[in-house]
C-alpha cells in the first residue's frame, strides 16, 4: 500500500461507530481518528449553532489533513459528511463550502451503520426517533457521489464481525487501487 487509505464509520447516532472504529483500528493496526464534535460540544454544555458546526467541520478537516500521507491505514470515527448532514438536518441547506470540504477529503471506503442497534441515551445525542430518516440521507450522499461503501448491520459481535469482513475484503482488493482517482476500481457497495 503506497498511498494512505481512509476508512470511515458513518451513519446516524447510536449505531456503534465509536466502538467499531476503536476495535478495527486495533485489529487492522490503523491510525484512529476519533469524533471531534463530542469534545467540542461537551465543553459547551451541548449548546451549538450553525457557526459551531462549521467550526467543528474545519477543525475535523485539519485533523484529516494531519494524517500520514503514505503507507498508513486511517480508521475514522465519522468524517465531514456527518457535519454536512447535521447542518442540513438542523438548519436547512448546507453551505456548498462544507460539501466541498467533505468531497476534497472523502474516504476510500465507508461503513454505513444501519440503525438496527438499540438507542443509547447520551446528553449529546438528539435523534432517538428518526435514525432511519437520517440513514437515508447518508445513503443518498454516498450513492449520489459514487463512493465505495457497505451497509453494516447486526448487533454486538455480529456487527463487528461484519465490519471486519468488509474492511479486510476492501484491503484485499487494494491491488486494484488507482491512486490517480483515489478509489478502487471495483465498487464494493451492496
N, C-alpha and C positions, 0 to 999 in steps of 0.2 A: 504494500500500500504506500504509494508515494505522496499523494495529497491527503490532507486530513479529511476525515469523514465525520459528518454530524448526523446523529440520530436523535429525534425529538419524540418525547412522550407528550401528547397533546389531547385536548378534549375538555369537556365540562368539568366542573368542580367535583371533588369527592369520587374520583374514579381510579384511585391508587397510583397516580402518576409519580408522586414523590418516592413512594416505597419501591416502585418498579425501577425508577431511574437509579436509585442507590444500589439495588441488587444487580442490575445489568452492568453498571459501571464497574462494580467489583468483579463480577464473573468475567466480563469481557476486557478487563484491565483498561478501561477508558477513563478519560477525564470527565468528571461530573460537574455540570453547571446547574446549580440549584435555582429555584424560583426566587428572583429578586423581590417581587412585589410583596411577598409575605413580610419580609423585614421592613420594607418601606411603610406598609400600612400599619404594622404593629406599632411602629414608632409614632404614628399619628393617630392612634386610637381607632383605626379603621375608617377615618374620615378622609374623603378624597373628592376631587372634581376632575373635569376634563384636563386641566393642565398637569395634574398629578399623573394621569395615565400616560400622557405624552412624556413626562419626565422619567417615569419608570421604563418606558419603552426605549428612550435614548440611553439610559444607563445600561439596560439589558444589551443593547446594540454594542456598547463599549466593551461589555464583558465577552460578548461573542467575538469581537474583533481581537481580543487579547488571547483567545485560544490559539494553541500552536497551529502553524500553517501546514506542516508536513509530517506525515507518518504517524499521526495520532488519531485516536477514535474519541470523539466527544459525545457524551450522553447528556442530553439536555432535558431537564425537568421543566418543560414548556419553552416556547420561543416567542418571537414577536407577533406571530399570528394570534396568540391569546390576547395581546393588548389591542390589536385591531378589532377583534370580535367583541371584546369587553367594551371598548369605546362605542362601537356601533350599537351594541345592545342597550347601553345606558343612556347614550346621548344622541343617537341617530348617526347619520353618515360620518364614517371615519375619515379624517383628513387623508387625502391622497398621499401625502408625505409619509404617513405611518405605513400604508400599504407598501409603498416603495421601499421603506426601511426594511420591512419583512422580506420582500422579494429579492432584495440585494443580498440578503443573508439567509435565504431559505436553506433548509437542511437537505441532505441527500436522501433521507428516509424518515418517515413519520409512523409512529404507532398511535393511531387514533383510538383512544379509550372509550369504549361504549359504556353508557351509564347503567350497566346492569349490576353494579356494586351497591351495597346499602349506603344510604346517605349518612355521613358522619358529621354531626353539627360542629361548628367551629365559628368563633366570633367574626372571622374574616370572610366566611362563605355567605353567599347571598341567594343562591338559586336552587333550593331543595326540590322545587316542583316543576321546573322547566328544563331539566338537563337534556331531555330528548330533543327539544326545540334547539337548544344550543349545539348539541351534537350535529344536527343537520347543518348548522352554519359552518362548523369546522369541515364537515364532509364536502359541502359546496365549495369552500375555499380551496381545499386540496384538489378536488376534481377539476374545477374551472382553471386551475393553474397547472394541471397535468403533472402533479407531483407524485412521487412514489410513496405508498403507504399501505399498511394493513390495518384493518379494524380489529381491535383487541377486545375480546370478550372473555367471560369467565370470572370466577371469584376465587380469591386466595391463591393457593398453589397452582391451580389450573390456569389462572390468568398469567402468572409468572412463567409457567412452562410454555405457554403460547408465545409470550413476549420473547423469551429466549430463543425459541424456534424461529420466529420471524427475523430476529436480529442475526442469528447465525446463518440463515438462508441468504439474507441480504449480503452479509460479509463474504460468504462463499462465492457469490456472483460478482464480486468486485473485479474479477479478471476482465469483465466486460465494461469496466469503469472508463468513462470518457472524460478526462479532466477538462477538456475544452468547453463542454456544456455543463459539467458538474452533476450529472445524474447518470445512473447506469442505463445501458441501452434497454435492458429488459424491465418492463413495468411490472411491479410486484403487487399492485393493488388487487383486492378481491378476497 
